[in-house]
Each structure stands twice: as C-alpha cells, then as structure tokens.
Amino acid sequence: MVAIEIVNKIMLGALLLLFLVGFYRVIYVCFGFAKDIVQPQTNKRAKFAILIAARNESKVIKRLLDSIKKQGYPSKLIDPYIIVEDENDKTVQIVKSFGYNVFVRQHLENVGKGFALDEAVKDIIKKGKSYDAYMILDADNVLCDNFIEEMNKAFQNGVRLGMGYRNTLNQPGNWVADCSALTFSGINTFQNKARTKLTKNIIVSGTGLFLDGQIIESFKGWPFHTLTEDYELSLYCCLNNIRSEYVPSAMFYDEQPTNLKTLNKQRVRWIKGFMQSRKLYAGDIAKKIFSKDENKAGKMDIVLGVVPNIIAIASIICYSIAMISISIYGLITRASYVAYSFKCFLLVFLITYLFLCFYTFLQIVVEKKKMKFGVLNSVKIILLNPYFAMLYLSHAFKAAFNKEVTWAPIEHGVVKDYNLEDEEELEFEMKNWNILYY
C-alpha cells in the first residue's frame, strides 16, 4: 500500500504541474465558443498569386480550378500557378483549358512541397512579376465562392499571414476521415481563434493560406523546406513578429484520409517535420521571451508547444506501468492490495477516455453548423476519437527513431458531385484513386 500511495502522490504532482503549464489551453477552448472573427469591409483589392503544387493531380485539380473560376473576386487580380514535375503530366492539359499558368519544375532532386514553391516563386520574381500576396493551396482543395474576398479583407486589415477555415469534402465519411477532420477543427477553433485575439500568431496547417508578397519577395524564394514547411513558417512569423491570423469566414474544403495506413504515413511526416522546425527556431524564440519583445504571450505559447500534452501522456503511461507492475507483484506475493491497485489503474484509464470523449463532444457542438456529421455518426466519432488521438504515441515513436522519413506518395480519394452552394444537400460519391501529392 505504501508504494501505491507514493505513486498516487507523484501522479497528483504531475496533474498540478499540468494545470500550471496547460490551464491557458482551457481558456483557448472557451474562445472557441465565442462569435467568429469578422474582418472589416474594404473597397481595396489585392492582387494574388495562387501557388498550387500539383504533381500528378489530374484526378482532382479540375474541381479546385472550377472553384477559383467561381470566385466573386476580380479575375484580373487572381493569377494561379500550377506546379508540376513533368510537362506530360495530364494535369497540364486541364490547367491549360482554364488558361492558367503551368510551371514545370527543373530541380527534381529536391523533394517536397517547400522546394516546389521555392522554384515557382523564384521564377515569378525572375520574370519581373510582383503580387500583393501569395496564396498557397493544395490540389485537392475546393474554395467557397467568397474565399479570396474574405482573405483580401484580412490582408487589407494588416494581416500578413492569414489562414482560412478548413472543412472536409468527405463528410460524413468513415470514422478515420471524420476524426481527422476534427483534428484541424481543434487546431483552428479551439486554438487559433484564441491566438488571433490574444497573441497575434497562429499555427498554420498546410493549405488555404496567404502570405504578404513583400515578405516572400524579400526571401527571393520560399525558404521553408522542412517536412512541415507550414509549421516552420508559423515559427518564423512568431520569431519575427509577423502578424498572422485565423480567418474563419474564408472557408475551403479538402479531403481527409479514409484509412489508418494513409493516416500513419501523414502523421509520421508531420511529427518529424515538427521536430525539425522546432530545432531550427524554438531556441531563438525562447530567448526573445526574456527580452523587450512585443509578443511575449505568442512566444511563450509557441515554446510550450506540446509540453502540456507530453506531461499528460507521460504521467498516464508512467502511472499505468507502475500500477500494473504493483498488481503483478501483488499477485505473485498474494498481497491484499491487488484489487485496489488495479482499480486505480482502471480509474485513471476511464477518466482519460471520458475526458477525450468530452473534448470531442465539445468540438462537434461548436462545429455543428459547419461539419454535418449527423447524430449517430457523432456518437461513433465521440467514442472512437480518443483511440484516434492516442495513435499519435506510435506515430511520435516512429518519427523520433526513423531517420528516413521523407515526402512519399499518399493514397487519396476523389470526391465527385460536390455542391458547395447547397451544404444541406451535399452528396458525395467516392472512388478510390492513388494520388501523388506533396
């Protein structure tokens, strides 16, 4: 019993530490229930270059280009550049039918989306072209009709890096796709919404964003080349006090993975890129916390990063191992405390599971107007999302000990018959294709 008491006291200490370093995240969640940020109206119009990395994306690129054509924004102020690796790529003919720019990469030895963007930007600058802002999209995106207009409002309001609301095309899908969609919901609604109001620095997630043209042109290219160039960009903006905001009124859709194999491949790369990016920037950001800096709150948030998550996960794992070990020892020695120690283990496991279920419930409640999962599907998501979240443990382990993580082909579905104008009647017909993308 003494050993159990010691373990319980250590667990309570860990929970206290978690409260001290992670309570502000509860405040972030509360901001998720506040009204969406509304960008002020403006008569000014920025000129946007739209960069789309689209290697072998002929199965999905047309719907994105259709949605760009339908934008209620002056077409003369929109310049899409579709980046491919081979002029014989079927994507090229589709792009040409829309009259948009095709850029064929020359340096294929540099693998990754960051390098693709770098080549395209350098070519644009070399040709003497200039843009107020550069928009980054993925080939599987579909934009709502007011997407660019809403991004323009943010730009004219002084936002230098803006990211829109990431919704999902394949909803309601299977549990993997739906839980994956909630991951981005959590980043935006339960984190970036608060960061926009409190710190002026957000965490960018991949696509549906713009960056000030003067910043890109000062780079003379795209210098972010880690496996998660989006997170690297987020850290750069935080370090250099570049104002970044979440723009929920700029909604776009993309597809989520529908199987664990695809999900695992993505997550391992994301976590590896997260590690690479923090190695480059976290130390410099931490130093600025103790200097006369205008955004200490944003920098403290970035430096803490996943520390609250690590404390919570490490505490639960260590506690579980300790209690199971005590239970096994008790069984061997026929001690009377076996049932109690095993009960403690089950209690902690149950509390953790119920907490994650409750967090998922809150996400579904706050997103019910935008993500239409339905009642029965929502129940399934609530019950399975804790398992989905805990899969990050195995992905983190693989990322930490695998030095060969690189950009790789990802299986992706093709969504047909989308109709974003009538969200109540969204009907999706799924066909399986193997799509290669950055």
C-alpha positions in Angstrom: 0.0 0.0 0.0 2.9 2.4 0.7 4.1 2.0 -2.9 0.6 2.8 -4.2 0.4 5.9 -2.0 3.7 7.1 -3.3 2.6 6.6 -7.0 -0.7 8.4 -6.3 1.2 11.4 -4.8 3.5 11.5 -7.8 0.5 11.5 -10.1 -1.1 14.3 -8.2 2.1 16.3 -8.5 2.1 15.7 -12.3 -1.5 16.8 -12.5 -0.7 20.0 -10.6 2.2 20.7 -13.0 -0.1 20.1 -15.9 -2.6 22.6 -14.5 0.1 25.2 -14.1 1.5 24.9 -17.7 -1.6 24.0 -19.5 -4.5 25.9 -17.9 -4.3 28.6 -20.6 -5.4 26.0 -23.1 -8.8 25.8 -21.3 -9.1 29.5 -22.0 -8.4 28.8 -25.6 -11.2 26.3 -25.8 -13.6 28.8 -24.2 -12.8 31.2 -27.0 -13.9 28.5 -29.5 -17.5 29.2 -28.4 -17.3 32.9 -29.0 -18.5 34.5 -32.2 -16.3 34.1 -35.2 -13.8 36.9 -36.0 -15.3 39.2 -38.7 -12.9 41.1 -40.9 -14.0 44.7 -41.7 -15.3 45.5 -45.2 -13.0 47.2 -47.6 -13.1 48.6 -51.2 -9.4 47.9 -51.7 -8.3 44.8 -53.7 -5.0 43.0 -53.5 -3.5 41.1 -56.4 -3.0 37.4 -55.5 -0.7 34.8 -57.0 -2.1 31.4 -56.2 0.6 28.6 -55.9 -0.7 25.0 -56.2 1.7 22.1 -56.0 0.0 19.5 -58.3 2.3 16.6 -59.2 0.1 14.0 -60.9 -3.2 15.6 -59.7 -5.3 15.3 -62.8 -8.0 13.4 -60.9 -8.7 16.3 -58.5 -7.3 19.5 -60.0 -10.4 20.4 -62.1 -12.7 20.9 -59.1 -10.2 23.4 -57.5 -9.8 25.3 -60.7 -13.6 25.4 -61.1 -13.9 26.9 -57.6 -11.3 29.5 -58.4 -13.2 30.5 -61.6 -16.4 30.9 -59.5 -14.8 33.3 -57.0 -16.7 36.6 -56.6 -13.3 38.4 -56.9 -12.0 40.3 -60.0 -10.3 37.6 -62.1 -7.7 40.1 -63.3 -6.4 40.2 -59.7 -6.0 36.4 -59.5 -3.0 34.6 -61.0 -2.9 30.8 -60.4 0.3 29.0 -60.9 0.0 25.2 -61.0 3.4 23.5 -60.3 4.1 20.1 -61.9 7.2 17.9 -62.4 6.6 16.7 -65.9 5.2 18.6 -68.9 3.5 15.4 -69.9 1.5 15.2 -66.7 -2.2 15.0 -67.5 -2.7 17.9 -65.0 -1.1 20.2 -67.6 -3.8 19.9 -70.2 -6.5 20.5 -67.6 -4.8 23.6 -66.4 -4.3 24.9 -70.0 -8.0 24.5 -70.7 -8.6 27.1 -67.9 -6.0 29.4 -69.2 -3.9 29.3 -66.1 -0.1 29.3 -65.6 1.8 26.0 -65.6 5.2 25.8 -64.0 7.3 22.7 -64.7 10.0 22.0 -62.0 13.6 21.6 -63.1 15.3 20.5 -59.8 13.6 17.3 -59.0 16.4 16.2 -56.8 14.9 18.5 -54.1 11.8 16.6 -52.9 9.0 18.3 -51.1 6.3 21.0 -51.3 8.6 23.7 -49.9 11.2 23.2 -52.8 8.3 23.2 -55.4 7.1 26.5 -54.0 10.7 27.9 -53.9 11.3 27.2 -57.6 8.0 28.7 -58.6 8.5 31.9 -56.6 12.0 32.4 -57.9 10.7 32.0 -61.5 7.9 34.6 -60.9 10.4 37.1 -59.4 12.9 36.4 -62.2 10.2 37.4 -64.8 9.7 40.7 -63.0 6.2 39.9 -61.7 5.0 41.2 -58.4 2.0 40.4 -56.2 0.5 41.9 -53.1 0.2 38.4 -51.6 0.8 34.8 -52.4 -1.9 32.2 -51.7 -0.9 28.6 -51.1 -3.4 25.9 -51.9 -3.3 22.1 -52.3 -4.7 20.4 -55.4 -7.5 18.6 -53.5 -8.9 21.9 -52.1 -12.2 23.4 -53.1 -12.9 27.0 -52.3 -16.1 28.6 -51.2 -17.2 31.4 -53.6 -16.1 34.2 -51.1 -12.8 32.6 -50.1 -10.4 35.1 -51.8 -12.7 38.1 -50.9 -12.5 37.2 -47.2 -8.7 36.7 -47.4 -8.4 40.1 -49.1 -10.3 41.7 -46.2 -7.8 40.2 -43.7 -4.9 41.4 -45.9 -6.3 44.9 -46.1 -6.7 44.9 -42.3 -3.0 44.4 -41.8 -2.8 40.6 -41.6 0.5 39.5 -43.2 -0.2 35.7 -42.9 -3.8 34.5 -43.0 -5.3 31.0 -42.9 -8.9 30.1 -43.7 -11.3 27.6 -42.2 -10.5 24.0 -43.3 -13.6 21.9 -43.8 -13.8 18.5 -45.3 -15.3 17.2 -48.5 -15.8 13.6 -47.5 -18.2 14.2 -44.6 -19.8 12.3 -43.1 -17.1 9.8 -44.1 -15.8 6.8 -42.2 -14.5 7.3 -38.6 -10.9 7.9 -39.7 -11.8 10.8 -42.1 -14.2 12.3 -39.5 -11.7 12.2 -36.7 -9.0 13.6 -38.9 -11.3 16.5 -39.9 -11.8 17.3 -36.2 -8.0 17.5 -35.7 -7.9 20.6 -37.9 -11.1 21.9 -36.2 -9.3 21.6 -32.9 -6.3 23.5 -34.2 -8.4 26.3 -35.6 -11.5 26.7 -33.5 -10.0 25.7 -30.1 -6.5 27.2 -30.6 -6.0 29.6 -33.5 -9.2 31.5 -32.8 -7.9 32.4 -29.3 -4.4 33.0 -30.6 -5.7 35.5 -33.1 -7.3 37.6 -30.3 -4.6 37.1 -27.7 -1.2 36.7 -29.3 -1.5 37.7 -33.0 0.3 34.5 -34.0 -1.3 31.3 -35.2 -0.2 27.8 -36.1 -0.6 27.2 -39.8 -1.7 23.8 -41.0 -0.7 23.2 -44.6 -3.0 24.9 -47.0 -5.7 27.6 -47.5 -3.4 30.5 -46.5 -1.8 33.6 -47.9 1.5 35.4 -47.1 2.4 39.0 -47.8 4.1 39.4 -51.1 6.7 41.8 -49.8 7.8 39.2 -47.3 8.1 36.5 -50.0 9.9 38.8 -52.4 12.4 39.7 -49.6 13.1 36.0 -49.3 13.7 35.9 -53.1 12.0 32.5 -53.0 10.4 30.1 -50.4 13.0 29.3 -47.7 10.9 26.8 -45.7 12.0 23.3 -46.7 11.4 21.0 -43.7 8.9 18.2 -43.8 6.3 20.6 -42.4 7.1 23.8 -44.1 3.8 25.2 -42.8 4.8 24.8 -39.1 8.2 26.2 -40.0 6.5 29.3 -41.5 4.5 29.7 -38.3 7.6 29.7 -36.1 9.4 32.2 -38.4 6.4 34.6 -38.2 6.3 34.3 -34.4 10.1 34.9 -34.1 9.9 37.9 -36.3 6.6 39.3 -35.0 4.9 39.0 -38.4 1.1 39.3 -37.7 -0.7 36.0 -38.5 -4.4 35.4 -38.0 -7.1 32.8 -38.5 -9.8 33.9 -41.0 -12.8 31.6 -40.3 -15.0 33.4 -42.9 -12.7 32.1 -45.6 -13.9 28.5 -45.8 -12.4 25.9 -48.1 -12.7 22.1 -48.3 -10.3 19.3 -48.7 -10.3 15.5 -48.4 -9.3 13.6 -45.3 -7.6 10.1 -45.3 -10.0 7.3 -45.0 -7.7 4.5 -43.7 -5.1 4.2 -41.0 -2.2 3.3 -43.3 -2.5 6.7 -45.1 -3.1 8.5 -41.8 0.0 6.9 -40.2 2.2 7.9 -43.2 1.0 11.5 -43.0 1.3 11.9 -39.2 4.8 10.4 -39.0 6.0 13.0 -41.6 4.2 15.8 -39.7 5.7 14.9 -36.4 9.2 14.6 -37.9 8.8 18.0 -39.6 7.6 19.4 -36.2 10.8 18.2 -34.6 12.9 19.6 -37.5 11.2 23.0 -37.3 11.5 23.3 -33.5 15.2 22.5 -33.7 15.6 25.5 -36.1 13.5 28.1 -34.2 12.4 27.2 -30.7 15.7 28.2 -29.0 15.7 31.7 -30.6 12.0 32.2 -29.8 12.6 31.3 -26.2 15.5 33.8 -25.9 13.1 36.6 -27.0 10.7 35.9 -24.2 13.3 37.4 -21.8 13.9 40.5 -24.0 11.9 43.6 -24.7 9.6 41.9 -27.2 6.1 42.9 -28.3 4.6 39.4 -28.4 5.7 37.6 -25.3 2.4 35.7 -25.0 2.7 34.3 -28.5 6.3 33.2 -28.0 5.5 31.6 -24.7 2.7 29.6 -26.3 5.0 28.5 -29.1 7.8 27.5 -26.8 5.4 25.4 -24.6 4.0 23.8 -27.8 3.1 20.2 -26.9 4.6 20.3 -23.4 1.2 20.1 -21.7 0.3 17.1 -23.9 3.6 15.4 -23.2 3.2 15.9 -19.4 -0.3 14.4 -19.5 0.6 11.5 -21.7 3.8 10.7 -19.8 2.0 10.9 -16.5 -0.7 8.5 -17.6 1.8 6.0 -19.1 4.1 6.0 -16.1 1.2 5.7 -13.7 -0.3 2.8 -15.6 3.0 1.0 -15.8 3.6 1.5 -12.1 0.1 0.2 -11.1 0.3 -2.8 -13.4 3.7 -3.7 -12.0 2.4 -3.4 -8.5 -0.6 -5.5 -9.3 1.6 -8.2 -10.9 3.9 -8.2 -7.8 0.9 -8.4 -5.6 -0.5 -11.4 -7.5 2.9 -13.2 -7.1 3.1 -12.4 -3.4 -0.6 -12.9 -2.9 -0.9 -9.4 -1.3 -4.3 -7.9 -0.4 -3.8 -4.7 -2.3 -4.0 -6.2 -5.8 -7.7 -5.3 -6.4 -7.1 -1.7 -5.2 -4.0 -1.1 -7.4 -5.8 -2.5 -10.4 -8.8 -0.3 -9.6 -6.6 2.8 -9.5 -5.3 1.9 -13.0 -8.7 1.4 -14.4 -10.0 4.6 -12.9 -7.2 6.7 -14.5 -7.8 5.0 -17.8 -11.5 5.7 -17.6 -11.1 9.3 -16.6 -8.7 9.9 -19.5 -11.0 8.2 -22.0 -14.1 10.2 -20.8 -12.1 13.4 -20.9 -11.2 12.9 -24.5 -14.8 11.9 -25.3 -16.0 15.1 -23.7 -13.4 17.2 -25.6 -14.7 15.6 -28.9 -18.3 16.3 -27.9 -17.4 20.0 -27.4 -15.8 20.1 -30.9 -18.9 18.6 -32.5 -21.1 21.0 -30.7 -19.2 24.1 -31.7 -18.8 22.9 -35.3 -22.3 21.6 -35.8 -23.3 24.2 -38.4 -20.2 23.7 -40.5 -19.5 20.0 -40.1 -22.7 18.0 -40.5 -21.8 14.6 -39.1 -25.3 13.5 -38.0 -26.4 12.2 -34.6 -25.4 8.5 -35.0 -22.1 9.3 -36.7 -21.4 11.9 -34.0 -21.8 9.3 -31.3 -19.4 7.0 -33.2 -16.8 9.8 -33.5 -17.1 10.6 -29.8 -16.4 7.0 -28.8 -13.6 6.4 -31.3 -11.8 9.8 -31.3 -9.9 9.0 -28.0 -8.3 6.0 -29.7 -7.6 8.1 -32.8 -5.8 10.7 -30.6 -3.8 8.1 -28.8 -2.4 6.8 -32.1 -0.1 9.8 -32.0 2.0 7.9 -29.5 3.1 5.3 -32.0 3.5 7.9 -34.7 5.7 10.0 -32.5 7.8 7.0 -31.6 8.3 6.2 -35.3 9.2 9.8 -36.2 11.7 10.1 -33.3 13.6 6.9 -34.2 13.2 6.8 -38.0 15.8 8.9 -39.8 14.5 8.1 -43.3 11.1 9.9 -43.1 10.6 11.8 -46.4 7.9 13.0 -48.7 6.1 10.0 -50.1 3.0 9.1 -52.2 -0.2 9.2 -50.3 -3.4 7.4 -51.2 -6.2 9.8 -51.7 -9.9 9.5 -52.6 -11.6 11.5 -55.3 -14.9 13.2 -54.3 -17.4 13.6 -57.0 -20.6 15.6 -57.4 -19.7 18.2 -54.8 -22.1 21.2 -54.5 -20.9 23.8 -52.0 -23.7 26.2 -52.7 -26.2 23.9 -51.0 -24.5 22.4 -48.0 -27.7 20.8 -46.7 -27.7 18.6 -49.7 -24.1 17.6 -50.0 -23.9 14.2 -51.7 -20.5 12.6 -52.3 -19.7 9.6 -54.5 -16.3 8.2 -53.5 -14.0 6.4 -56.0 -10.6 5.2 -54.9 -7.5 6.5 -56.7 -3.8 6.6 -55.9 -2.9 10.3 -56.0 0.6 11.6 -55.6 0.9 14.9 -53.9 3.3 17.0 -52.0 
